[in-house]
Amino acid sequence: MKNPLSAYASQEVVYVNDVRELKGVKGLSNKRLCIIRTDFKDINKIKKIRKSYPELEIWLACKEISRDNIITANMCGIKNIVEYPLKQDLIEELFGEDSPKNFARTRSRRDKNKYKAVKGLKVMIVDDNPLNTELLEETLKDLGLRLFVFQKPKEAVKIVDIEKIDLFLLDIMMPDMSGFELAEIIHKTALNANSPIVFISALSDREHKVKSFDLGSCAYIEKPFDVKVVKSQVYSLLKLHNEIEKQSKTQDSYLAMVIHDMKGPVQAELCALNLMTGLYGDNLNDDQKEILGDVINSTKYLQNLVANILEKYKSDNGRVVITKSLNSFKKLVSECCDEIKYIAPEKNLLINVSYKSPIDNIYFDYDEIKRVVHNILTNGIKYSFKNKELTINVTNDEEYMIFSVTNRGLGLDMQKIGNVFDKFTTYCEEQKSVNAGLGLYISKKIIDAHGGTIHFESIPNETTTVTFTLPINTTA
């Protein structure tokens, strides 16, 4: 009999008058819809097709749509029974935009958008049965994931220490090492201590389920499993975990930057208080001295707290959002110099400012560039020898405003160091100091966001110069 759906996308839809005709259909697993004409005497053969192709949507077409036939079809996992012979308007009504002729285009667009949030994320599958790993690979292939598949848990152990995995799918009963033992190892690693774990097992007893959740499992999936359910579950877990990690990194980045900005003012406050004690301490009565001492001790505590928090929050997403407006660069430099006036006397430094550029007003984010200048100036003072000069130069070329700070101190050997602008890069041993390593990293992110450049040059035991540029002719 002629295919009643020949007017539609035949590459997506297949119609047969007898279930046995499906043996001659090529690429059945790639079909979107299969309509089988039946009298329900061949229901066992249809069950086998349903089991062999769980992703394939199957409709049954019959002359009599009875209650018993509907129940029988539903028990086989088939939701739709249509009247035979098929009516074209019925198919259009049931599918709408997803009518067979639109399947390919609509499904491709929908799937692409649906799974975009987890594309490229890493999932590790560990199961000693290759049939199970193959089924899971096939189930997850449309999500665009990077899959790490192992039949031997000990081989998986070698990876969890060196590769950040976004989700683990673990069997429980495996030779040499159980899934529970593997999970405990995963939780002890630096990279994957917080990565979600899902156990997939044929064990359905309460004890194993409870133990899995005691180990921090996100879910427990029993075999045999429904591939659609597992696919949806994995997607949801990955999407949620990815969003939580992004939010956490953003919060940590913001907090690290705010706390880092507190270092300069707190240090300046402490230096000012010490200076006040030295100049006026002899003229204060006992009560005044006690109050001043309490303020100094509180400031020292705050200074130590800032350092500890910076050590704690050592991760961020590296993204800097700037808002440019027309500002006076000369005013910014002047403000920053005023703010360090209590710090410089600690080393008896002479601050020499040379503003040689005729340009003043340019577009930049005032607060963010002030953060950069303050970072560079405080570093310059911190790493200077005593009784030396700190030189600030402001010049320009045709395209850029050029700002630089030069000090005389221990410096660094440029041939031995790595990238000083990397996050949490410190040279505490060389500089004989305590430092969280965020200043230059944050500064580079801000300058990059402005379209400028930043450079670091140092000669051991002589001079160190940090220079950044800002575009002159840009607008907000």
C-alpha beads as a LAMMPS data file, in Angstrom:
LAMMPS data file: protein, C-alpha beads

476 atoms
475 bonds

1 atom types
1 bond types

-500.0 500.0 xlo xhi
-500.0 500.0 ylo yhi
-500.0 500.0 zlo zhi

Masses

1 110.0

Atoms # bond

1 1 1 0.000 0.000 0.000
2 1 1 1.196 3.526 -0.755
3 1 1 2.761 5.397 2.133
4 1 1 0.104 7.893 3.351
5 1 1 2.893 10.193 4.602
6 1 1 4.751 10.462 1.323
7 1 1 4.048 14.197 1.173
8 1 1 6.102 14.734 4.332
9 1 1 9.756 14.407 5.233
10 1 1 10.276 10.720 4.494
11 1 1 13.825 10.881 5.802
12 1 1 12.394 11.611 9.272
13 1 1 9.210 9.532 9.206
14 1 1 8.630 5.895 8.306
15 1 1 5.277 4.169 7.792
16 1 1 4.780 0.401 7.520
17 1 1 1.684 -1.707 7.018
18 1 1 3.300 -4.570 8.921
19 1 1 5.898 -4.436 11.694
20 1 1 7.970 -7.018 9.786
21 1 1 8.617 -4.434 7.068
22 1 1 10.873 -2.545 9.489
23 1 1 13.602 -5.141 8.917
24 1 1 14.178 -3.584 5.511
25 1 1 14.267 0.023 6.761
26 1 1 17.767 1.497 6.862
27 1 1 18.784 4.005 9.530
28 1 1 15.745 3.399 11.691
29 1 1 17.592 4.738 14.751
30 1 1 17.856 8.128 13.020
31 1 1 14.144 8.387 12.312
32 1 1 12.005 10.788 14.306
33 1 1 8.710 8.947 13.960
34 1 1 7.602 5.436 13.054
35 1 1 3.903 4.678 12.380
36 1 1 3.010 1.003 12.364
37 1 1 -0.317 -0.328 11.127
38 1 1 -1.454 -3.059 13.511
39 1 1 -4.341 -5.230 14.630
40 1 1 -2.525 -5.735 17.983
41 1 1 -1.901 -9.415 17.260
42 1 1 1.726 -8.468 16.591
43 1 1 2.128 -6.428 19.786
44 1 1 5.058 -8.543 21.055
45 1 1 7.046 -7.753 17.906
46 1 1 6.228 -4.056 18.356
47 1 1 7.477 -4.302 21.955
48 1 1 10.840 -5.544 20.668
49 1 1 11.065 -2.585 18.274
50 1 1 10.238 -0.210 21.133
51 1 1 12.959 -1.765 23.280
52 1 1 15.549 -1.783 20.503
53 1 1 14.929 1.871 19.574
54 1 1 14.038 3.679 22.824
55 1 1 14.604 7.136 21.282
56 1 1 12.256 6.433 18.367
57 1 1 8.724 7.779 18.717
58 1 1 6.215 5.119 17.673
59 1 1 2.573 5.543 16.746
60 1 1 0.138 2.732 16.093
61 1 1 -2.515 2.938 13.400
62 1 1 -5.557 0.694 13.613
63 1 1 -9.165 0.539 12.483
64 1 1 -10.526 0.141 15.991
65 1 1 -9.317 2.426 18.784
66 1 1 -10.666 0.691 21.856
67 1 1 -9.908 1.206 25.538
68 1 1 -8.089 -2.136 25.663
69 1 1 -5.921 -1.204 22.682
70 1 1 -4.987 2.130 24.269
71 1 1 -4.014 0.425 27.550
72 1 1 -1.982 -2.199 25.696
73 1 1 -0.143 0.469 23.710
74 1 1 0.599 2.541 26.822
75 1 1 1.991 -0.491 28.612
76 1 1 4.465 -0.795 25.738
77 1 1 5.483 2.849 26.123
78 1 1 3.509 3.998 23.083
79 1 1 1.404 7.086 23.696
80 1 1 -0.385 7.685 20.399
81 1 1 -2.873 5.528 18.501
82 1 1 -4.382 7.011 15.346
83 1 1 -7.237 5.906 13.188
84 1 1 -6.539 3.974 10.023
85 1 1 -6.601 5.062 7.224
86 1 1 -4.616 8.109 8.328
87 1 1 -6.066 11.582 7.846
88 1 1 -3.673 14.287 6.741
89 1 1 -5.378 17.044 8.736
90 1 1 -5.140 14.916 11.891
91 1 1 -1.348 14.669 11.563
92 1 1 -1.035 18.419 11.040
93 1 1 -3.263 19.067 14.039
94 1 1 -1.255 16.731 16.283
95 1 1 2.179 18.041 15.285
96 1 1 1.653 21.713 14.432
97 1 1 5.107 23.214 13.828
98 1 1 6.562 19.783 14.467
99 1 1 4.688 18.130 11.602
100 1 1 6.829 15.504 9.887
101 1 1 7.885 17.836 7.100
102 1 1 9.360 20.200 9.703
103 1 1 10.955 17.598 11.978
104 1 1 14.523 17.915 10.719
105 1 1 14.693 21.691 10.904
106 1 1 12.761 22.124 14.163
107 1 1 14.422 19.289 16.053
108 1 1 17.928 20.382 15.055
109 1 1 17.312 23.966 16.129
110 1 1 15.631 22.957 19.388
111 1 1 18.327 20.466 20.415
112 1 1 21.134 22.867 19.550
113 1 1 19.671 25.590 21.763
114 1 1 18.566 23.228 24.526
115 1 1 21.974 21.703 25.220
116 1 1 24.112 24.772 24.609
117 1 1 24.515 25.364 28.365
118 1 1 26.471 22.133 28.898
119 1 1 28.423 21.891 25.658
120 1 1 32.076 21.037 26.260
121 1 1 31.621 20.025 29.906
122 1 1 33.503 16.926 31.048
123 1 1 31.777 13.732 32.176
124 1 1 33.562 10.587 33.360
125 1 1 31.856 7.199 32.955
126 1 1 33.290 4.262 34.921
127 1 1 31.680 0.832 34.435
128 1 1 33.375 -2.538 33.963
129 1 1 30.719 -3.645 31.449
130 1 1 31.487 -2.228 27.969
131 1 1 27.830 -2.621 26.939
132 1 1 26.846 -0.204 29.703
133 1 1 29.498 2.353 28.804
134 1 1 28.499 2.168 25.142
135 1 1 24.853 2.719 26.050
136 1 1 25.734 5.729 28.201
137 1 1 27.933 7.168 25.442
138 1 1 25.098 6.782 22.971
139 1 1 22.630 8.313 25.442
140 1 1 24.761 11.424 26.044
141 1 1 26.161 11.967 22.555
142 1 1 23.701 14.755 21.670
143 1 1 24.724 16.901 24.672
144 1 1 28.080 17.879 23.168
145 1 1 30.019 16.677 26.206
146 1 1 33.641 15.616 26.538
147 1 1 33.416 12.014 27.736
148 1 1 36.091 10.104 29.660
149 1 1 35.176 6.399 29.608
150 1 1 36.846 3.660 31.663
151 1 1 36.121 -0.013 32.311
152 1 1 38.847 -0.183 34.976
153 1 1 38.448 2.100 38.024
154 1 1 42.200 2.180 38.687
155 1 1 42.730 3.786 35.273
156 1 1 40.123 6.415 36.147
157 1 1 42.009 7.214 39.366
158 1 1 44.997 8.360 37.313
159 1 1 42.856 11.029 35.645
160 1 1 40.944 12.500 38.594
161 1 1 44.132 14.057 40.004
162 1 1 45.021 15.889 36.798
163 1 1 41.707 16.652 35.069
164 1 1 38.755 18.701 36.379
165 1 1 35.593 16.653 35.747
166 1 1 32.131 18.232 35.834
167 1 1 30.178 15.022 36.547
168 1 1 31.013 11.395 37.423
169 1 1 28.772 8.473 36.436
170 1 1 29.934 5.451 38.441
171 1 1 28.916 1.813 38.571
172 1 1 29.094 0.281 42.070
173 1 1 30.041 -3.381 41.683
174 1 1 33.353 -3.458 39.809
175 1 1 36.441 -5.680 40.146
176 1 1 39.516 -4.370 42.000
177 1 1 37.663 -1.275 43.239
178 1 1 34.011 -0.493 43.901
179 1 1 32.295 2.686 42.803
180 1 1 32.029 3.689 46.471
181 1 1 35.790 3.388 46.920
182 1 1 36.380 5.382 43.746
183 1 1 34.013 8.115 44.988
184 1 1 35.982 8.424 48.236
185 1 1 39.188 8.875 46.223
186 1 1 37.540 11.498 44.031
187 1 1 36.376 13.491 47.061
188 1 1 39.956 13.635 48.375
189 1 1 41.406 15.186 45.199
190 1 1 42.105 18.894 44.903
191 1 1 40.460 19.265 41.500
192 1 1 37.320 17.162 41.953
193 1 1 36.495 17.315 45.656
194 1 1 33.251 19.152 44.870
195 1 1 32.396 17.529 41.534
196 1 1 28.943 15.864 41.533
197 1 1 28.748 12.044 41.474
198 1 1 25.899 9.860 40.244
199 1 1 25.814 6.101 40.866
200 1 1 24.280 3.904 38.156
201 1 1 23.794 0.357 39.395
202 1 1 21.672 -2.773 39.131
203 1 1 21.638 -2.876 42.934
204 1 1 18.241 -1.678 44.095
205 1 1 18.378 -2.349 47.837
206 1 1 17.994 0.406 50.400
207 1 1 21.447 -0.038 51.971
208 1 1 23.354 0.723 48.775
209 1 1 21.163 3.725 48.014
210 1 1 21.650 5.138 51.506
211 1 1 25.411 4.607 51.315
212 1 1 25.554 6.363 47.953
213 1 1 23.854 9.445 49.356
214 1 1 26.022 9.311 52.479
215 1 1 28.978 9.617 50.111
216 1 1 27.477 12.770 48.620
217 1 1 25.896 11.308 45.504
218 1 1 23.532 13.623 43.626
219 1 1 21.395 10.767 42.314
220 1 1 21.074 6.979 42.240
221 1 1 19.968 5.481 38.914
222 1 1 18.904 1.854 38.720
223 1 1 19.707 -0.411 35.776
224 1 1 18.117 -0.992 33.367
225 1 1 17.446 2.709 32.972
226 1 1 15.330 4.829 30.667
227 1 1 17.764 6.598 28.336
228 1 1 15.562 9.664 27.995
229 1 1 15.332 10.054 31.764
230 1 1 19.090 9.613 32.237
231 1 1 19.860 12.061 29.449
232 1 1 17.550 14.666 30.977
233 1 1 18.893 14.008 34.478
234 1 1 22.533 14.365 33.410
235 1 1 21.753 17.565 31.512
236 1 1 19.940 19.090 34.513
237 1 1 22.721 18.172 36.964
238 1 1 25.428 19.574 34.680
239 1 1 23.536 22.778 33.997
240 1 1 22.865 23.388 37.696
241 1 1 26.441 22.580 38.756
242 1 1 27.875 24.793 36.014
243 1 1 25.673 27.739 37.011
244 1 1 26.606 27.346 40.694
245 1 1 30.315 27.256 39.854
246 1 1 30.049 30.358 37.674
247 1 1 28.188 32.239 40.394
248 1 1 30.693 31.154 43.009
249 1 1 33.637 32.268 40.898
250 1 1 32.022 35.639 40.247
251 1 1 31.356 36.201 43.941
252 1 1 34.875 35.159 44.912
253 1 1 36.358 37.415 42.243
254 1 1 34.380 40.423 43.452
255 1 1 35.206 39.788 47.098
256 1 1 38.898 39.270 46.348
257 1 1 39.047 42.574 44.466
258 1 1 37.192 44.487 47.197
259 1 1 39.350 43.039 49.968
260 1 1 42.479 43.711 47.946
261 1 1 41.439 47.366 47.600
262 1 1 41.219 47.611 51.385
263 1 1 44.920 46.852 51.790
264 1 1 46.139 50.297 50.742
265 1 1 43.789 52.408 52.889
266 1 1 44.321 50.187 55.937
267 1 1 48.097 50.409 55.541
268 1 1 47.895 54.184 55.094
269 1 1 45.712 54.475 58.204
270 1 1 48.168 52.439 60.243
271 1 1 51.123 54.530 59.068
272 1 1 49.239 57.759 59.876
273 1 1 48.424 56.488 63.378
274 1 1 52.045 55.495 63.997
275 1 1 53.193 58.892 62.722
276 1 1 50.744 60.618 65.063
277 1 1 52.045 58.557 67.982
278 1 1 55.625 59.539 67.174
279 1 1 54.870 63.235 66.785
280 1 1 52.357 63.800 69.571
281 1 1 52.719 60.787 71.859
282 1 1 54.584 62.685 74.542
283 1 1 51.849 65.313 74.760
284 1 1 48.998 62.833 75.262
285 1 1 47.619 61.868 78.643
286 1 1 47.230 58.236 79.673
287 1 1 43.622 57.941 78.526
288 1 1 44.440 59.420 75.115
289 1 1 47.411 57.099 74.717
290 1 1 45.228 54.123 75.597
291 1 1 42.590 55.117 73.045
292 1 1 45.208 55.660 70.349
293 1 1 46.791 52.309 71.191
294 1 1 43.426 50.576 70.886
295 1 1 42.847 52.173 67.473
296 1 1 46.301 51.071 66.299
297 1 1 45.710 47.505 67.520
298 1 1 42.301 47.383 65.827
299 1 1 43.838 48.608 62.579
300 1 1 46.553 45.968 62.795
301 1 1 43.864 43.342 63.335
302 1 1 41.998 44.613 60.262
303 1 1 45.229 44.534 58.257
304 1 1 45.783 40.905 59.242
305 1 1 42.138 40.032 58.512
306 1 1 42.387 41.487 55.001
307 1 1 45.500 39.386 54.338
308 1 1 43.765 36.234 55.589
309 1 1 40.639 36.786 53.484
310 1 1 42.756 37.359 50.389
311 1 1 44.438 34.037 51.022
312 1 1 41.067 32.337 51.370
313 1 1 39.421 33.673 48.231
314 1 1 41.806 32.554 45.519
315 1 1 39.514 32.077 42.566
316 1 1 37.581 34.362 40.249
317 1 1 36.302 34.394 36.683
318 1 1 38.725 37.081 35.536
319 1 1 36.079 39.234 33.880
320 1 1 36.203 43.010 34.414
321 1 1 33.296 45.247 33.390
322 1 1 34.216 48.899 32.886
323 1 1 32.200 52.068 32.380
324 1 1 34.124 54.788 30.571
325 1 1 33.512 58.516 30.920
326 1 1 35.536 61.665 30.256
327 1 1 37.863 62.178 33.233
328 1 1 40.957 64.129 34.220
329 1 1 43.941 61.810 34.301
330 1 1 46.036 64.464 36.049
331 1 1 43.462 64.669 38.848
332 1 1 43.530 60.895 39.285
333 1 1 47.334 60.817 39.576
334 1 1 47.230 63.668 42.092
335 1 1 44.608 61.917 44.237
336 1 1 46.579 58.684 44.301
337 1 1 49.756 60.525 45.328
338 1 1 47.868 62.216 48.176
339 1 1 46.609 58.850 49.413
340 1 1 50.109 57.375 49.712
341 1 1 51.644 60.336 51.557
342 1 1 51.447 58.511 54.870
343 1 1 53.038 55.358 53.485
344 1 1 56.066 56.868 51.743
345 1 1 57.632 58.444 54.906
346 1 1 57.880 54.963 56.419
347 1 1 60.838 54.362 54.085
348 1 1 61.763 58.012 53.797
349 1 1 61.000 57.974 50.062
350 1 1 60.974 61.057 47.893
351 1 1 57.998 61.019 45.498
352 1 1 58.928 62.659 42.213
353 1 1 55.997 63.281 39.813
354 1 1 56.705 64.266 36.210
355 1 1 53.526 64.970 34.203
356 1 1 54.914 65.816 30.770
357 1 1 51.829 65.066 28.686
358 1 1 49.799 68.047 27.423
359 1 1 46.755 65.751 27.432
360 1 1 44.560 65.580 30.491
361 1 1 40.943 64.584 29.813
362 1 1 40.465 61.148 28.232
363 1 1 37.817 58.427 28.423
364 1 1 38.373 55.786 31.100
365 1 1 36.709 54.196 34.105
366 1 1 37.875 56.456 36.927
367 1 1 37.472 53.998 39.801
368 1 1 39.069 51.077 37.969
369 1 1 42.101 53.024 36.719
370 1 1 42.500 54.531 40.172
371 1 1 42.642 50.961 41.436
372 1 1 45.478 50.238 38.985
373 1 1 47.495 53.372 39.851
374 1 1 47.068 52.758 43.576
375 1 1 48.199 49.118 43.196
376 1 1 51.330 50.138 41.310
377 1 1 52.214 52.979 43.712
378 1 1 51.789 50.902 46.879
379 1 1 53.840 48.083 45.344
380 1 1 56.503 50.593 44.353
381 1 1 56.771 51.841 47.931
382 1 1 56.568 48.380 49.492
383 1 1 59.454 46.987 47.449
384 1 1 61.698 50.092 47.546
385 1 1 64.916 50.446 49.492
386 1 1 64.784 53.086 52.203
387 1 1 65.910 56.663 51.534
388 1 1 65.407 56.351 47.771
389 1 1 63.217 58.006 45.153
390 1 1 59.937 56.840 43.641
391 1 1 59.480 58.342 40.178
392 1 1 56.108 58.765 38.464
393 1 1 56.168 59.665 34.767
394 1 1 53.182 60.577 32.590
395 1 1 53.779 61.036 28.848
396 1 1 51.947 60.180 25.648
397 1 1 52.443 59.214 22.037
398 1 1 49.979 59.599 19.142
399 1 1 47.654 56.869 20.382
400 1 1 48.209 56.312 24.087
401 1 1 48.598 58.003 27.443
402 1 1 51.647 56.408 29.116
403 1 1 51.935 56.071 32.893
404 1 1 54.955 54.540 34.661
405 1 1 56.298 54.109 38.188
406 1 1 59.985 53.377 38.897
407 1 1 61.497 52.449 42.225
408 1 1 64.891 51.272 43.506
409 1 1 64.839 47.994 45.373
410 1 1 65.578 44.276 45.286
411 1 1 63.801 43.823 41.988
412 1 1 63.448 40.521 40.111
413 1 1 65.553 38.600 37.618
414 1 1 63.458 38.778 34.433
415 1 1 65.127 35.645 33.028
416 1 1 64.029 33.519 35.991
417 1 1 60.497 34.698 36.698
418 1 1 57.297 33.715 34.952
419 1 1 54.402 36.009 34.090
420 1 1 54.120 38.532 36.942
421 1 1 50.568 39.327 35.826
422 1 1 49.245 35.821 36.494
423 1 1 46.703 35.449 39.281
424 1 1 48.202 34.807 42.732
425 1 1 51.766 35.084 41.411
426 1 1 53.999 36.187 44.256
427 1 1 57.747 36.447 44.819
428 1 1 57.598 36.511 48.591
429 1 1 60.899 34.708 49.037
430 1 1 62.789 36.968 46.656
431 1 1 61.167 40.132 48.004
432 1 1 61.188 38.985 51.643
433 1 1 57.525 39.956 51.997
434 1 1 53.994 38.619 52.380
435 1 1 51.783 39.122 49.345
436 1 1 48.600 37.503 47.956
437 1 1 49.571 38.152 44.331
438 1 1 46.379 39.847 43.161
439 1 1 47.501 43.438 42.495
440 1 1 49.174 43.110 39.111
441 1 1 46.725 40.422 37.999
442 1 1 43.757 42.715 38.682
443 1 1 45.575 45.657 37.130
444 1 1 46.193 43.772 33.900
445 1 1 42.542 42.745 33.650
446 1 1 41.463 46.377 34.014
447 1 1 44.003 47.723 31.515
448 1 1 43.133 44.989 29.005
449 1 1 39.455 45.895 29.332
450 1 1 40.366 49.513 28.447
451 1 1 42.264 48.422 25.337
452 1 1 45.641 49.355 26.812
453 1 1 48.801 47.436 27.692
454 1 1 50.811 46.921 30.869
455 1 1 54.499 45.975 31.188
456 1 1 56.886 45.025 33.974
457 1 1 60.669 45.548 33.799
458 1 1 63.163 44.903 36.561
459 1 1 66.927 44.874 37.151
460 1 1 67.894 43.011 40.362
461 1 1 69.084 45.353 43.136
462 1 1 68.562 48.368 40.897
463 1 1 65.283 49.569 39.363
464 1 1 61.830 48.160 38.736
465 1 1 59.397 49.902 36.395
466 1 1 55.724 49.185 35.812
467 1 1 54.191 50.921 32.803
468 1 1 50.651 50.961 31.464
469 1 1 49.004 52.702 28.510
470 1 1 45.484 53.969 27.899
471 1 1 44.036 54.817 24.474
472 1 1 43.640 58.553 23.958
473 1 1 41.062 58.736 21.188
474 1 1 38.454 56.286 22.490
475 1 1 35.008 57.251 23.745
476 1 1 32.581 55.738 26.213

Bonds

1 1 1 2
2 1 2 3
3 1 3 4
4 1 4 5
5 1 5 6
6 1 6 7
7 1 7 8
8 1 8 9
9 1 9 10
10 1 10 11
11 1 11 12
12 1 12 13
13 1 13 14
14 1 14 15
15 1 15 16
16 1 16 17
17 1 17 18
18 1 18 19
19 1 19 20
20 1 20 21
21 1 21 22
22 1 22 23
23 1 23 24
24 1 24 25
25 1 25 26
26 1 26 27
27 1 27 28
28 1 28 29
29 1 29 30
30 1 30 31
31 1 31 32
32 1 32 33
33 1 33 34
34 1 34 35
35 1 35 36
36 1 36 37
37 1 37 38
38 1 38 39
39 1 39 40
40 1 40 41
41 1 41 42
42 1 42 43
43 1 43 44
44 1 44 45
45 1 45 46
46 1 46 47
47 1 47 48
48 1 48 49
49 1 49 50
50 1 50 51
51 1 51 52
52 1 52 53
53 1 53 54
54 1 54 55
55 1 55 56
56 1 56 57
57 1 57 58
58 1 58 59
59 1 59 60
60 1 60 61
61 1 61 62
62 1 62 63
63 1 63 64
64 1 64 65
65 1 65 66
66 1 66 67
67 1 67 68
68 1 68 69
69 1 69 70
70 1 70 71
71 1 71 72
72 1 72 73
73 1 73 74
74 1 74 75
75 1 75 76
76 1 76 77
77 1 77 78
78 1 78 79
79 1 79 80
80 1 80 81
81 1 81 82
82 1 82 83
83 1 83 84
84 1 84 85
85 1 85 86
86 1 86 87
87 1 87 88
88 1 88 89
89 1 89 90
90 1 90 91
91 1 91 92
92 1 92 93
93 1 93 94
94 1 94 95
95 1 95 96
96 1 96 97
97 1 97 98
98 1 98 99
99 1 99 100
100 1 100 101
101 1 101 102
102 1 102 103
103 1 103 104
104 1 104 105
105 1 105 106
106 1 106 107
107 1 107 108
108 1 108 109
109 1 109 110
110 1 110 111
111 1 111 112
112 1 112 113
113 1 113 114
114 1 114 115
115 1 115 116
116 1 116 117
117 1 117 118
118 1 118 119
119 1 119 120
120 1 120 121
121 1 121 122
122 1 122 123
123 1 123 124
124 1 124 125
125 1 125 126
126 1 126 127
127 1 127 128
128 1 128 129
129 1 129 130
130 1 130 131
131 1 131 132
132 1 132 133
133 1 133 134
134 1 134 135
135 1 135 136
136 1 136 137
137 1 137 138
138 1 138 139
139 1 139 140
140 1 140 141
141 1 141 142
142 1 142 143
143 1 143 144
144 1 144 145
145 1 145 146
146 1 146 147
147 1 147 148
148 1 148 149
149 1 149 150
150 1 150 151
151 1 151 152
152 1 152 153
153 1 153 154
154 1 154 155
155 1 155 156
156 1 156 157
157 1 157 158
158 1 158 159
159 1 159 160
160 1 160 161
161 1 161 162
162 1 162 163
163 1 163 164
164 1 164 165
165 1 165 166
166 1 166 167
167 1 167 168
168 1 168 169
169 1 169 170
170 1 170 171
171 1 171 172
172 1 172 173
173 1 173 174
174 1 174 175
175 1 175 176
176 1 176 177
177 1 177 178
178 1 178 179
179 1 179 180
180 1 180 181
181 1 181 182
182 1 182 183
183 1 183 184
184 1 184 185
185 1 185 186
186 1 186 187
187 1 187 188
188 1 188 189
189 1 189 190
190 1 190 191
191 1 191 192
192 1 192 193
193 1 193 194
194 1 194 195
195 1 195 196
196 1 196 197
197 1 197 198
198 1 198 199
199 1 199 200
200 1 200 201
201 1 201 202
202 1 202 203
203 1 203 204
204 1 204 205
205 1 205 206
206 1 206 207
207 1 207 208
208 1 208 209
209 1 209 210
210 1 210 211
211 1 211 212
212 1 212 213
213 1 213 214
214 1 214 215
215 1 215 216
216 1 216 217
217 1 217 218
218 1 218 219
219 1 219 220
220 1 220 221
221 1 221 222
222 1 222 223
223 1 223 224
224 1 224 225
225 1 225 226
226 1 226 227
227 1 227 228
228 1 228 229
229 1 229 230
230 1 230 231
231 1 231 232
232 1 232 233
233 1 233 234
234 1 234 235
235 1 235 236
236 1 236 237
237 1 237 238
238 1 238 239
239 1 239 240
240 1 240 241
241 1 241 242
242 1 242 243
243 1 243 244
244 1 244 245
245 1 245 246
246 1 246 247
247 1 247 248
248 1 248 249
249 1 249 250
250 1 250 251
251 1 251 252
252 1 252 253
253 1 253 254
254 1 254 255
255 1 255 256
256 1 256 257
257 1 257 258
258 1 258 259
259 1 259 260
260 1 260 261
261 1 261 262
262 1 262 263
263 1 263 264
264 1 264 265
265 1 265 266
266 1 266 267
267 1 267 268
268 1 268 269
269 1 269 270
270 1 270 271
271 1 271 272
272 1 272 273
273 1 273 274
274 1 274 275
275 1 275 276
276 1 276 277
277 1 277 278
278 1 278 279
279 1 279 280
280 1 280 281
281 1 281 282
282 1 282 283
283 1 283 284
284 1 284 285
285 1 285 286
286 1 286 287
287 1 287 288
288 1 288 289
289 1 289 290
290 1 290 291
291 1 291 292
292 1 292 293
293 1 293 294
294 1 294 295
295 1 295 296
296 1 296 297
297 1 297 298
298 1 298 299
299 1 299 300
300 1 300 301
301 1 301 302
302 1 302 303
303 1 303 304
304 1 304 305
305 1 305 306
306 1 306 307
307 1 307 308
308 1 308 309
309 1 309 310
310 1 310 311
311 1 311 312
312 1 312 313
313 1 313 314
314 1 314 315
315 1 315 316
316 1 316 317
317 1 317 318
318 1 318 319
319 1 319 320
320 1 320 321
321 1 321 322
322 1 322 323
323 1 323 324
324 1 324 325
325 1 325 326
326 1 326 327
327 1 327 328
328 1 328 329
329 1 329 330
330 1 330 331
331 1 331 332
332 1 332 333
333 1 333 334
334 1 334 335
335 1 335 336
336 1 336 337
337 1 337 338
338 1 338 339
339 1 339 340
340 1 340 341
341 1 341 342
342 1 342 343
343 1 343 344
344 1 344 345
345 1 345 346
346 1 346 347
347 1 347 348
348 1 348 349
349 1 349 350
350 1 350 351
351 1 351 352
352 1 352 353
353 1 353 354
354 1 354 355
355 1 355 356
356 1 356 357
357 1 357 358
358 1 358 359
359 1 359 360
360 1 360 361
361 1 361 362
362 1 362 363
363 1 363 364
364 1 364 365
365 1 365 366
366 1 366 367
367 1 367 368
368 1 368 369
369 1 369 370
370 1 370 371
371 1 371 372
372 1 372 373
373 1 373 374
374 1 374 375
375 1 375 376
376 1 376 377
377 1 377 378
378 1 378 379
379 1 379 380
380 1 380 381
381 1 381 382
382 1 382 383
383 1 383 384
384 1 384 385
385 1 385 386
386 1 386 387
387 1 387 388
388 1 388 389
389 1 389 390
390 1 390 391
391 1 391 392
392 1 392 393
393 1 393 394
394 1 394 395
395 1 395 396
396 1 396 397
397 1 397 398
398 1 398 399
399 1 399 400
400 1 400 401
401 1 401 402
402 1 402 403
403 1 403 404
404 1 404 405
405 1 405 406
406 1 406 407
407 1 407 408
408 1 408 409
409 1 409 410
410 1 410 411
411 1 411 412
412 1 412 413
413 1 413 414
414 1 414 415
415 1 415 416
416 1 416 417
417 1 417 418
418 1 418 419
419 1 419 420
420 1 420 421
421 1 421 422
422 1 422 423
423 1 423 424
424 1 424 425
425 1 425 426
426 1 426 427
427 1 427 428
428 1 428 429
429 1 429 430
430 1 430 431
431 1 431 432
432 1 432 433
433 1 433 434
434 1 434 435
435 1 435 436
436 1 436 437
437 1 437 438
438 1 438 439
439 1 439 440
440 1 440 441
441 1 441 442
442 1 442 443
443 1 443 444
444 1 444 445
445 1 445 446
446 1 446 447
447 1 447 448
448 1 448 449
449 1 449 450
450 1 450 451
451 1 451 452
452 1 452 453
453 1 453 454
454 1 454 455
455 1 455 456
456 1 456 457
457 1 457 458
458 1 458 459
459 1 459 460
460 1 460 461
461 1 461 462
462 1 462 463
463 1 463 464
464 1 464 465
465 1 465 466
466 1 466 467
467 1 467 468
468 1 468 469
469 1 469 470
470 1 470 471
471 1 471 472
472 1 472 473
473 1 473 474
474 1 474 475
475 1 475 476
